[in-house]
Amino acid sequence: MSSFAIQRIEASQIESATRMWRRSRDEVQPELEARAGYSAEDDLAYFANVLVKTNEVWLAVRDDSPIGLLSLDGNSIGHLYVDPSEQGRGIGSSLMDFAKQTSPKRLELFTHVSNTRARNFYESRGFRAVAFGISPPPESEPDVKYVWDGKPRQ
């Protein structure tokens, strides 16, 4: 496996990062993605006009290709995705470690209750579930809020 770098997203990477983000979402929750019905154009518009303007967006990049994505809004992780073909290789862990270095006292995030893979990932990295609810429309899915308080795991 070749190495990768974590870098702030550049305008020229928005399209390829958006495609990687979609592949990851389709892999994890295909039924939800099908029901939501977002087109590639919808994804690109959200990514370019909302996400990169309201969050710090960081990419894990190998050979000029985005293979992972982290978005931060203060101490909130909005997105943490790894390309399905790259999962299990430490990319998500590296992005999470980067987020913890950026916000060493507290991080919070939401994920869907049904996304057991993500939940196991977060819990194994010291996050604890603090609230359960429903995500906003159009998803309207049961979700869980996680918090990491900067303390080492016991």
N, C-alpha and C positions, 0 to 999 in steps of 0.2 A: 504494500500500500504506500502510495506516495503521500507526502505531507500536504498540509493545507495551511492557509493563513486566514486570520480573522481580520476583516477590514470594513470600514464604513462603506455603505453602498454608494456607487457612483451612478450618475444618470444613465450611462451606457449599459448598466447591468440590470436595470429595472425589468426589462422584458424577460430576460432569462431567469431572473429571480422569481418573477411572477409565475412562470411556467413550472419551476421547481416547487414552488409553494402549492400550486394546484395538484401536481402529481402526488405530493405528500398528503394533502387533504383527501384526494380520491382514494388513496391507499388505506387510510385510517378509517374513514367513515363514508364509504361510497353511497350508501342510502341517503344520508343527510345531504351530501353534495348534489345528488340527483334531484332530491326534493326541492332544494334551494333554487336550482336551475340557473346558477350564475354562468354566464358565457365567458369565454376567454377575454372578450372585450370588457365585460363587467369587472373581471379580476384586475385587468391592467389599469382600468380607470380608478378603481379603489386604491390599488398599490401606488400609482403615480400621483394621484390627486389628494389622497387622504393619508395613507400610511406613512409615506416618506416625508410628508409635511407636518405630521403631528407626533412622530416618534423618531428616536434614534434607531436607524436600521443598520444592522451589522450582518455581514455575510461570512460564512466559511467558504473559501474559494480555493479550488485546485485547478491548475492549468487554465486560468481565466474563466472558469465555470463555477457558478454558485452551487454549492452542495449542501448548504445549511443556511438558516435564517434566524435571526434574533431581532425582535423589536422591543424597545424599551421606552416607556413614558414615565420618567422619574424612576420610582422604585417598582413600577408595574411592568411585568413581562406581558406584552400583548400577543406576541407570536414567538414560538420556538418550533421550527420545523427542520427536518433533515430529509434530503432526497431519499426516496425508498431504496434506491440501489446502493446508498451509502450508509444505511442505518446499521448500528451494531459495531461501528468502527471508532467510536469515541468522539465523533463530531458534536453530537448533542451535549455530551458531558463537557467538552471544551467550551461550547457556547454558554452552557450554564455556569461554568467556572468564571468565564468572562463577565457574565451578568453579576455574579457574586462579588467580583473584584470592583465592578462599577458601583455597586450599591451594597457595601459590606455589612450594613446593619439590618437591612430588611428588604425582602422582595416579596411580591405577591403576584398571583396569577389566577386565572380561571381556566378550567377545562371541563369538557362534558363528562358527566358521571359515567357514561357508557364507554369512554375512551380509557379502558383499563391499562393499555400499554403506556399512555402518557402518565396516568395516575401512579403506576408502579415506578416509572422513571422519576417523577417528582418526589415521591415518598422515600425512595432509596437515596435521594440527595438532600434529605433533611427537611423537606417541606411537610407541613401538617395541614390537614383539612380543617377549616375553621367555620365554614358556612356552606349550606346547600341551598340552591334556588333554581330559577329558570332563566336561561339565557334570553336576551332580547330578541324580538322578531327580526328577521324571518325564521331564525333557527327555532326559538321557543323550545329548547331542549333542557332537561335537567342538567344543572351544572354544579360545580364545586369550586369554592375559593380556597386556594392554598396560600400559606404564608411560610416564609423562611425568616427566622429572626437573627441570623448571623452567628448563632451559637453552634458549636460542633455537635454532631450526633452523639448520643449516649449509647 
